[in-house]
Amino acid sequence: MALSDCLHCWDTPCSCGWEYRRWAIEDLKERMKLLKHVIKFKEENLTTVFSSSGDETEDDKKFLLHMQPLLEAQNEVYNKRRDAEAFQWVEL
């Protein structure tokens, strides 16, 4: 058992929803955006061949390029939120 296993379904990531009960709504929406982006890629590229080991295929590289703008935008949102939280602590 890994430390991140769900206590109810024992899946990693959790498949029953229990582990998400304490997530902020904004974080849940960001995760949904990520999954929708993955689904879009897979629907548009039905014949992809992904690696199962460390050797990247051309489809792996296409997937990373597809995901990069979304991940950069999510990082920007995360950094702004982190900076705002840090600023609140400084104000106290």
Summary of the structure (lengths in Angstrom):
residues: 92
radius of gyration: 17.1
end to end distance: 40.8
largest distance: 54.9
contacts: 179
relative contact order: 0.08
helix: 62%
strand: 0%
